[in-house]
Each structure stands twice: as structure tokens, then as C-alpha cells.
Amino acid sequence: MTAAARSGGGARWEIAEGLTAYPDAIARMEQTIAAIRADTGPELVWFVEHPPLYTAGSSARPEDLEDATRFPTFAAGRGGQWTYHGPGQRVAYVMLDLHQPHGTVGARDIRAYVHGLEEWLILTLDRFNIKGERRAGRVGIWVVDRAAGTEAKIGAIGVRVTRWVTWHGISLNLEPMLDHFAGIVPCGIREYGVTSLHAQGIVVSMAELDAALAASWSQVFGAPLVRG
């Protein structure tokens, strides 16, 4: 019996209280994916906020860390480059068994999985009348800034897949301190800035954002999330 079947057909959904230390998040993900591989634990979508920090993906360039003293830095072990995490940003760590299909995502299809994460963010933003878009050659989800008319990044994606079990995931900017991104070149892209829902005039709570993420999940990944 698969982990998905044990959880009633859908991944378990948990929201961490307070700010989660990054090493604790890594440890929790490692434990969870080990249980999924062993068929002893359910798939998990884990919502957290972190204290201010920078993480380096497998493609991160040292020169893109422009202020190494500002916040703690961590090697993330995921794909991608430099990313900022901090209060006011929703991070969702997604731990699924890709041996099985999940809605629009076929089994053992990493490209479709990443596309599914992108679509999840786009559908969530649409619930707040924000048009999130993909851009060729630029990782993440982008919007046209309502004030400046320029493009800015509102959501980031960085994944790792171990023996067909996923970990790491996405981040979506609700109301982080946008100047905190200045210590890095986010995802190695200098030409464009970052933004948030609040910066776009969408003043909603983290609970409202969480509800939108949860409601959009099944449109992409099939079975609804099961609140843990």
C-alpha cells in the first residue's frame, strides 16, 4: 500500500507555527522522505516561515552572494541558485512519491512535476486577481509590477528528487522585507526585481494565502490536501 493510499488519497498538509530554523527543516524533510520511501509515512506538504536567511542551490555562484555577513547562509542541496527566505514569505516543502501519478503530473516525470508547481502558484495568485506567468530562461513565477510596469518575481521554485521522492519546493512572497533580497542576486537574475502580494496592493493574511494554496492544490495534483 502506498503512502498516498494510507493518507486517504491525498498528501497530508501541515502548517508550522512560528519561524522554523533551516537546519530543522532539512532534518524534517530527510526524515519524511525516508519514511515515504520505506512506505511507513504519508506524503507531506509542509508550510513554514523561516527567519531571514540565504540558501544556495546546486548552481549557486559565489559572486552572487553580495553580502555574506547580512544573514546566515546554508547549502540547500536543491537545484537552482541563491534564494532568500524570511518572515512574510510562505515556503511550502512538497514531499511526494513520484513513482505514482499525481493529478496532471505523470509518474516519474520531473519536468511535469516542476510545471505542476508553477501551475499551483499561478492558480493561487489568480484567486487574488494577480496574473502569474512563466518566462523562458527565468525560473520562478513573474508578474508585471502594477506600479512600475516592469516585471518582478513573486514566487520561487527549487526542487530535489531522491529515488523519485520530492523535497524542497516553492516560496511565495506575501509581505517579506523586499530589501532583504539585496544581499544576493536572486536565482542569478540581475535584470529584474522581486515583489510581493502586499507590494501589488493585495493586502491579505498568511492564513488567507494558505487557504488559497490549499484550494488550488487539487486542480493540479489531484486529491485534495488532508489537514494534519
C-alpha positions as a Markdown table, in Angstrom:
| # | Residue | x | y | z |
|---|---|---|---|---|
| 1 | Met | 0.0 | 0.0 | 0.0 |
| 2 | Thr | 1.4 | 3.4 | -1.0 |
| 3 | Ala | 1.8 | 6.3 | 1.4 |
| 4 | Ala | -0.8 | 8.2 | -0.6 |
| 5 | Ala | -3.3 | 5.4 | -0.1 |
| 6 | Arg | -2.6 | 5.4 | 3.7 |
| 7 | Ser | -3.3 | 9.1 | 3.9 |
| 8 | Gly | -6.8 | 8.7 | 2.3 |
| 9 | Gly | -5.7 | 9.5 | -1.3 |
| 10 | Gly | -4.1 | 12.9 | -0.6 |
| 11 | Ala | -0.9 | 14.3 | 0.9 |
| 12 | Arg | -1.0 | 15.4 | 4.4 |
| 13 | Trp | -0.9 | 19.2 | 4.9 |
| 14 | Glu | 0.8 | 20.8 | 7.9 |
| 15 | Ile | 1.4 | 24.4 | 8.9 |
| 16 | Ala | 4.4 | 25.0 | 11.2 |
| 17 | Glu | 3.9 | 27.6 | 14.0 |
| 18 | Gly | 6.4 | 30.5 | 14.3 |
| 19 | Leu | 9.7 | 30.6 | 12.5 |
| 20 | Thr | 11.4 | 27.3 | 11.5 |
| 21 | Ala | 15.2 | 27.1 | 11.7 |
| 22 | Tyr | 16.5 | 26.0 | 8.3 |
| 23 | Pro | 18.5 | 23.0 | 9.7 |
| 24 | Asp | 15.4 | 21.8 | 11.4 |
| 25 | Ala | 13.5 | 22.0 | 8.1 |
| 26 | Ile | 16.2 | 19.9 | 6.3 |
| 27 | Ala | 16.1 | 17.3 | 9.1 |
| 28 | Arg | 12.3 | 17.1 | 9.0 |
| 29 | Met | 12.3 | 16.7 | 5.2 |
| 30 | Glu | 15.0 | 14.0 | 5.3 |
| 31 | Gln | 13.0 | 12.0 | 7.9 |
| 32 | Thr | 9.8 | 12.4 | 5.9 |
| 33 | Ile | 11.2 | 11.3 | 2.5 |
| 34 | Ala | 12.9 | 8.3 | 4.2 |
| 35 | Ala | 9.5 | 7.3 | 5.6 |
| 36 | Ile | 7.8 | 7.8 | 2.2 |
| 37 | Arg | 10.5 | 5.6 | 0.5 |
| 38 | Ala | 10.1 | 2.9 | 3.2 |
| 39 | Asp | 6.3 | 3.1 | 2.8 |
| 40 | Thr | 5.9 | 3.9 | 6.5 |
| 41 | Gly | 4.8 | 7.5 | 6.3 |
| 42 | Pro | 2.4 | 9.7 | 4.3 |
| 43 | Glu | 3.3 | 12.3 | 1.6 |
| 44 | Leu | 3.5 | 15.7 | 3.1 |
| 45 | Val | 3.1 | 19.3 | 2.0 |
| 46 | Trp | 4.6 | 21.4 | 4.8 |
| 47 | Phe | 4.1 | 25.2 | 5.1 |
| 48 | Val | 6.7 | 27.1 | 7.0 |
| 49 | Glu | 8.2 | 30.5 | 7.6 |
| 50 | His | 11.9 | 30.9 | 8.2 |
| 51 | Pro | 13.9 | 33.6 | 10.0 |
| 52 | Pro | 15.9 | 35.7 | 7.5 |
| 53 | Leu | 18.5 | 33.6 | 5.7 |
| 54 | Tyr | 20.0 | 32.8 | 2.3 |
| 55 | Thr | 20.2 | 29.4 | 0.7 |
| 56 | Ala | 22.4 | 28.2 | -2.1 |
| 57 | Gly | 21.3 | 25.7 | -4.6 |
| 58 | Ser | 23.5 | 23.4 | -6.6 |
| 59 | Ser | 24.1 | 26.0 | -9.3 |
| 60 | Ala | 24.7 | 29.0 | -7.0 |
| 61 | Arg | 27.7 | 31.2 | -7.9 |
| 62 | Pro | 29.8 | 32.6 | -5.1 |
| 63 | Glu | 29.8 | 36.1 | -6.7 |
| 64 | Asp | 26.0 | 36.2 | -6.5 |
| 65 | Leu | 26.2 | 36.3 | -2.7 |
| 66 | Glu | 26.7 | 40.0 | -2.5 |
| 67 | Asp | 26.6 | 40.4 | 1.3 |
| 68 | Ala | 27.8 | 37.3 | 3.1 |
| 69 | Thr | 27.5 | 38.9 | 6.6 |
| 70 | Arg | 23.9 | 40.1 | 6.4 |
| 71 | Phe | 22.1 | 36.8 | 7.2 |
| 72 | Pro | 23.1 | 33.2 | 7.8 |
| 73 | Thr | 23.7 | 31.2 | 4.6 |
| 74 | Phe | 23.1 | 27.5 | 4.0 |
| 75 | Ala | 23.8 | 25.0 | 1.3 |
| 76 | Ala | 20.3 | 23.7 | 0.4 |
| 77 | Gly | 21.1 | 20.6 | -1.7 |
| 78 | Arg | 18.3 | 21.5 | -4.1 |
| 79 | Gly | 18.5 | 22.7 | -7.7 |
| 80 | Gly | 18.8 | 26.4 | -8.5 |
| 81 | Gln | 20.9 | 29.3 | -7.3 |
| 82 | Trp | 20.6 | 31.8 | -4.4 |
| 83 | Thr | 17.3 | 32.3 | -2.6 |
| 84 | Tyr | 16.2 | 34.4 | 0.3 |
| 85 | His | 13.7 | 33.1 | 2.9 |
| 86 | Gly | 12.3 | 35.1 | 5.7 |
| 87 | Pro | 9.2 | 36.2 | 7.7 |
| 88 | Gly | 6.2 | 37.2 | 5.5 |
| 89 | Gln | 7.1 | 34.6 | 2.8 |
| 90 | Arg | 5.3 | 31.3 | 2.6 |
| 91 | Val | 7.6 | 28.4 | 2.0 |
| 92 | Ala | 5.9 | 25.1 | 1.0 |
| 93 | Tyr | 8.1 | 22.0 | 1.2 |
| 94 | Val | 6.5 | 19.3 | -1.0 |
| 95 | Met | 7.3 | 15.6 | -0.4 |
| 96 | Leu | 5.6 | 13.4 | -2.9 |
| 97 | Asp | 6.3 | 9.9 | -4.2 |
| 98 | Leu | 6.7 | 10.3 | -8.0 |
| 99 | His | 6.5 | 6.6 | -8.5 |
| 100 | Gln | 2.7 | 7.3 | -8.6 |
| 101 | Pro | 0.9 | 9.9 | -10.8 |
| 102 | His | -0.5 | 13.0 | -9.1 |
| 103 | Gly | -3.3 | 14.6 | -11.0 |
| 104 | Thr | -1.8 | 16.3 | -14.1 |
| 105 | Val | 1.7 | 15.1 | -13.1 |
| 106 | Gly | 2.6 | 11.7 | -14.5 |
| 107 | Ala | 4.7 | 9.1 | -12.7 |
| 108 | Arg | 8.5 | 9.7 | -12.8 |
| 109 | Asp | 8.1 | 12.9 | -14.8 |
| 110 | Ile | 10.3 | 15.6 | -13.1 |
| 111 | Arg | 9.6 | 18.1 | -15.9 |
| 112 | Ala | 5.8 | 17.7 | -15.4 |
| 113 | Tyr | 6.3 | 18.0 | -11.6 |
| 114 | Val | 8.1 | 21.3 | -11.9 |
| 115 | His | 5.5 | 22.5 | -14.3 |
| 116 | Gly | 2.8 | 21.5 | -11.8 |
| 117 | Leu | 4.5 | 23.5 | -9.0 |
| 118 | Glu | 4.5 | 26.5 | -11.3 |
| 119 | Glu | 0.8 | 26.0 | -12.2 |
| 120 | Trp | 0.0 | 25.7 | -8.5 |
| 121 | Leu | 1.4 | 29.1 | -7.8 |
| 122 | Ile | -0.2 | 30.6 | -10.9 |
| 123 | Leu | -3.7 | 29.3 | -9.9 |
| 124 | Thr | -3.2 | 30.6 | -6.3 |
| 125 | Leu | -2.2 | 34.1 | -7.5 |
| 126 | Asp | -5.3 | 34.1 | -9.8 |
| 127 | Arg | -7.5 | 33.8 | -6.7 |
| 128 | Phe | -6.2 | 37.2 | -5.8 |
| 129 | Asn | -6.6 | 38.6 | -9.3 |
| 130 | Ile | -2.8 | 38.6 | -9.9 |
| 131 | Lys | -1.6 | 37.2 | -13.2 |
| 132 | Gly | 1.4 | 35.0 | -12.5 |
| 133 | Glu | 3.4 | 33.9 | -15.6 |
| 134 | Arg | 6.3 | 31.7 | -16.6 |
| 135 | Arg | 9.2 | 33.2 | -18.5 |
| 136 | Ala | 11.6 | 31.2 | -20.7 |
| 137 | Gly | 15.0 | 31.1 | -19.2 |
| 138 | Arg | 13.9 | 32.5 | -15.9 |
| 139 | Val | 13.0 | 30.2 | -13.1 |
| 140 | Gly | 10.0 | 31.0 | -10.9 |
| 141 | Ile | 6.8 | 32.9 | -11.3 |
| 142 | Trp | 6.7 | 36.5 | -12.6 |
| 143 | Val | 4.2 | 39.4 | -12.5 |
| 144 | Val | 4.0 | 42.8 | -14.1 |
| 145 | Asp | 4.5 | 45.2 | -11.3 |
| 146 | Arg | 1.4 | 47.3 | -11.0 |
| 147 | Ala | 3.2 | 50.5 | -10.0 |
| 148 | Ala | 6.4 | 50.4 | -12.1 |
| 149 | Gly | 5.1 | 48.4 | -15.1 |
| 150 | Thr | 8.2 | 46.2 | -15.1 |
| 151 | Glu | 8.4 | 42.5 | -14.4 |
| 152 | Ala | 9.2 | 41.2 | -11.0 |
| 153 | Lys | 9.5 | 37.8 | -9.4 |
| 154 | Ile | 6.9 | 36.9 | -6.8 |
| 155 | Gly | 7.4 | 33.1 | -6.5 |
| 156 | Ala | 10.5 | 30.8 | -6.5 |
| 157 | Ile | 10.9 | 27.1 | -7.2 |
| 158 | Gly | 13.7 | 24.9 | -6.1 |
| 159 | Val | 13.3 | 21.1 | -6.0 |
| 160 | Arg | 15.3 | 18.0 | -5.3 |
| 161 | Val | 14.2 | 14.4 | -6.1 |
| 162 | Thr | 15.8 | 11.5 | -4.3 |
| 163 | Arg | 14.8 | 8.0 | -5.5 |
| 164 | Trp | 11.7 | 9.6 | -7.1 |
| 165 | Val | 10.6 | 11.2 | -3.8 |
| 166 | Thr | 10.5 | 15.0 | -4.0 |
| 167 | Trp | 11.6 | 17.5 | -1.4 |
| 168 | His | 12.2 | 21.3 | -1.1 |
| 169 | Gly | 9.6 | 23.1 | -3.1 |
| 170 | Ile | 8.3 | 26.7 | -3.6 |
| 171 | Ser | 8.2 | 30.0 | -1.9 |
| 172 | Leu | 5.6 | 32.8 | -2.4 |
| 173 | Asn | 6.1 | 36.4 | -1.3 |
| 174 | Leu | 3.2 | 37.6 | 0.8 |
| 175 | Glu | 4.9 | 40.5 | 2.7 |
| 176 | Pro | 8.6 | 39.9 | 3.2 |
| 177 | Met | 11.0 | 42.7 | 3.6 |
| 178 | Leu | 11.9 | 43.1 | 0.0 |
| 179 | Asp | 15.2 | 44.9 | 0.7 |
| 180 | His | 16.4 | 41.6 | 2.3 |
| 181 | Phe | 16.8 | 40.2 | -1.2 |
| 182 | Ala | 19.5 | 42.8 | -1.8 |
| 183 | Gly | 22.2 | 40.6 | -0.3 |
| 184 | Ile | 22.0 | 38.1 | -3.2 |
| 185 | Val | 21.3 | 38.0 | -6.9 |
| 186 | Pro | 18.0 | 36.1 | -6.6 |
| 187 | Cys | 18.2 | 33.0 | -8.8 |
| 188 | Gly | 21.2 | 34.5 | -10.6 |
| 189 | Ile | 19.0 | 37.1 | -12.4 |
| 190 | Arg | 20.2 | 40.7 | -12.1 |
| 191 | Glu | 17.9 | 42.4 | -14.6 |
| 192 | Tyr | 14.6 | 42.0 | -12.7 |
| 193 | Gly | 13.5 | 42.7 | -9.1 |
| 194 | Val | 11.2 | 40.9 | -6.7 |
| 195 | Thr | 7.8 | 41.8 | -5.4 |
| 196 | Ser | 5.0 | 40.5 | -3.1 |
| 197 | Leu | 1.3 | 40.4 | -2.9 |
| 198 | His | 1.3 | 43.3 | -0.5 |
| 199 | Ala | 3.5 | 45.3 | -2.8 |
| 200 | Gln | 1.0 | 44.7 | -5.5 |
| 201 | Gly | -1.8 | 46.1 | -3.3 |
| 202 | Ile | -3.2 | 42.7 | -2.3 |
| 203 | Val | -3.3 | 43.0 | 1.5 |
| 204 | Val | -4.3 | 39.6 | 2.7 |
| 205 | Ser | -3.2 | 37.5 | 5.7 |
| 206 | Met | -0.9 | 34.5 | 5.7 |
| 207 | Ala | -4.0 | 32.4 | 6.6 |
| 208 | Glu | -5.8 | 33.6 | 3.5 |
| 209 | Leu | -2.8 | 32.8 | 1.4 |
| 210 | Asp | -2.6 | 29.3 | 2.9 |
| 211 | Ala | -6.2 | 28.7 | 2.2 |
| 212 | Ala | -5.8 | 29.7 | -1.4 |
| 213 | Leu | -2.7 | 27.4 | -1.8 |
| 214 | Ala | -4.6 | 24.5 | -0.3 |
| 215 | Ala | -7.7 | 25.1 | -2.5 |
| 216 | Ser | -5.6 | 25.3 | -5.7 |
| 217 | Trp | -3.6 | 22.2 | -4.9 |
| 218 | Ser | -6.2 | 19.7 | -6.2 |
| 219 | Gln | -6.5 | 21.5 | -9.5 |
| 220 | Val | -3.0 | 20.4 | -10.3 |
| 221 | Phe | -2.1 | 17.4 | -8.1 |
| 222 | Gly | -5.5 | 15.6 | -8.0 |
| 223 | Ala | -6.5 | 14.6 | -4.5 |
| 224 | Pro | -7.1 | 17.4 | -2.0 |
| 225 | Leu | -4.7 | 18.0 | 0.8 |
| 226 | Val | -5.6 | 16.3 | 4.1 |
| 227 | Arg | -5.0 | 18.7 | 7.1 |
| 228 | Gly | -2.7 | 17.0 | 9.6 |
